[in-house]
Amino acid sequence: MITDQGIVMTARQQALALFASVGLLVLIIELVRRRKLREEYSWLWLLTGVGLLVLAVWYRLLLKITNIIGAVLPISTLFFFGLFFLILISISYSVQISKLNNQVKNLAQKLSILDGDLQEIKRSGISGERSNG
């Protein structure tokens, strides 16, 4: 809604934003509590939930941020930070995938070495039984 004082968030929009941000925070905490989401991954989601809660309660802050970044509408600011959040999530997951990829490679190499050692032990054990028998 646009008034003489500028763009204003309606009570319904503010209630929806509060409900969504509190719901997100409760969901994240519950997922961590049930061990469905590890603590190391929850920080970015918790930060997002708190950020949404702050912006829902303190709408003037969103307007100030909108003016600082030079956006026309507050929704543009939200989309900008939403995109930034998705980029951070993508980078975080890429780092985790890279670590896991290296671990899988190292484990496969160790398994191959152990398998080769086991085959050699089996061969030497079989040939040792034949020479003793």
C-alpha positions as CSV (number, residue, x, y, z in Angstrom):
1,M,0.0,0.0,0.0
2,I,1.3,3.5,-0.9
3,T,0.5,6.4,1.3
4,D,1.7,10.0,1.7
5,Q,4.6,8.7,3.8
6,G,5.7,6.1,1.2
7,I,5.2,2.4,0.9
8,V,3.7,0.7,4.0
9,M,3.3,-2.9,4.8
10,T,-0.3,-3.8,5.7
11,A,-1.1,-5.7,8.9
12,R,-1.9,-8.8,6.9
13,Q,1.4,-8.7,5.1
14,Q,3.3,-8.2,8.4
15,A,1.4,-11.0,10.0
16,L,2.2,-13.3,7.1
17,A,5.9,-12.3,7.3
18,L,6.0,-12.9,11.0
19,F,4.3,-16.3,10.7
20,A,6.7,-17.3,7.9
21,S,9.8,-16.3,9.8
22,V,8.8,-17.8,13.1
23,G,7.7,-21.0,11.3
24,L,11.1,-21.2,9.5
25,L,12.9,-20.8,12.8
26,V,10.8,-23.4,14.5
27,L,11.3,-25.8,11.6
28,I,15.0,-25.4,11.6
29,I,15.3,-25.9,15.4
30,E,13.1,-29.0,15.1
31,L,15.1,-30.5,12.3
32,V,18.3,-29.9,14.2
33,R,16.7,-31.4,17.4
34,R,15.6,-34.5,15.4
35,R,19.1,-34.9,13.8
36,K,17.6,-34.4,10.3
37,L,19.7,-31.2,9.9
38,R,23.3,-31.0,11.2
39,E,24.2,-28.0,13.4
40,E,27.0,-27.0,11.0
41,Y,24.4,-26.5,8.2
42,S,21.8,-24.8,10.3
43,W,23.6,-21.5,10.9
44,L,22.8,-20.1,7.5
45,W,19.1,-21.1,7.8
46,L,18.9,-19.7,11.3
47,L,20.5,-16.5,10.1
48,T,17.9,-16.2,7.3
49,G,15.0,-16.9,9.7
50,V,16.2,-14.2,12.1
51,G,16.8,-11.8,9.2
52,L,13.2,-12.3,8.0
53,L,11.9,-11.9,11.5
54,V,13.8,-8.6,12.0
55,L,12.6,-7.3,8.6
56,A,9.0,-8.3,9.3
57,V,9.0,-6.5,12.7
58,W,11.2,-3.6,11.6
59,Y,9.9,-2.6,8.2
60,R,11.6,0.8,8.2
61,L,14.9,-1.1,8.2
62,L,13.9,-2.8,5.0
63,L,13.1,0.6,3.5
64,K,16.5,2.0,4.6
65,I,18.3,-1.0,3.1
66,T,16.3,-0.6,-0.1
67,N,17.4,3.1,-0.3
68,I,21.0,2.2,0.4
69,I,21.3,-0.4,-2.3
70,G,19.4,1.8,-4.7
71,A,16.4,-0.4,-5.3
72,V,13.0,1.1,-6.2
73,L,10.8,-1.3,-4.2
74,P,11.4,-3.2,-1.0
75,I,10.4,-6.4,-2.7
76,S,13.4,-5.9,-5.0
77,T,15.6,-5.8,-2.0
78,L,14.1,-9.0,-0.7
79,F,14.6,-10.7,-4.0
80,F,18.2,-9.5,-4.1
81,F,18.9,-10.9,-0.7
82,G,17.0,-14.1,-1.6
83,L,19.3,-14.6,-4.6
84,F,22.3,-13.8,-2.4
85,F,21.2,-16.4,0.1
86,L,20.8,-19.0,-2.7
87,I,24.3,-18.3,-3.9
88,L,25.7,-18.7,-0.4
89,I,23.8,-22.0,0.0
90,S,25.2,-23.2,-3.4
91,I,28.7,-22.3,-2.4
92,S,28.3,-24.0,0.9
93,Y,27.0,-27.2,-0.7
94,S,29.8,-27.1,-3.4
95,V,32.4,-27.0,-0.6
96,Q,30.8,-29.9,1.2
97,I,30.5,-31.9,-2.1
98,S,34.1,-31.3,-2.8
99,K,35.2,-32.5,0.6
100,L,33.0,-35.6,0.3
101,N,34.3,-36.3,-3.2
102,N,37.9,-36.2,-1.9
103,Q,37.0,-38.5,1.0
104,V,35.3,-41.0,-1.4
105,K,38.4,-41.0,-3.7
106,N,40.7,-41.6,-0.7
107,L,38.6,-44.4,0.6
108,A,38.4,-46.0,-2.8
109,Q,42.1,-45.9,-3.1
110,K,42.6,-47.4,0.4
111,L,40.0,-50.1,-0.3
112,S,41.8,-51.0,-3.5
113,I,45.2,-51.3,-1.7
114,L,43.6,-53.4,1.1
115,D,41.9,-55.6,-1.5
116,G,45.2,-56.1,-3.3
117,D,46.9,-57.0,0.0
118,L,44.1,-59.5,0.8
119,Q,44.4,-61.2,-2.6
120,E,48.2,-61.5,-2.1
121,I,47.7,-63.0,1.4
122,K,45.2,-65.4,0.0
123,R,47.6,-66.4,-2.8
124,S,50.6,-66.8,-0.4
125,G,48.4,-68.7,2.1
126,I,47.2,-71.1,-0.6
127,S,50.7,-71.7,-2.0
128,G,52.1,-72.1,1.5
129,E,49.6,-74.8,2.3
130,R,50.5,-76.7,-0.9
131,S,54.2,-76.6,-0.2
132,N,53.7,-77.8,3.4
133,G,51.3,-80.5,2.5
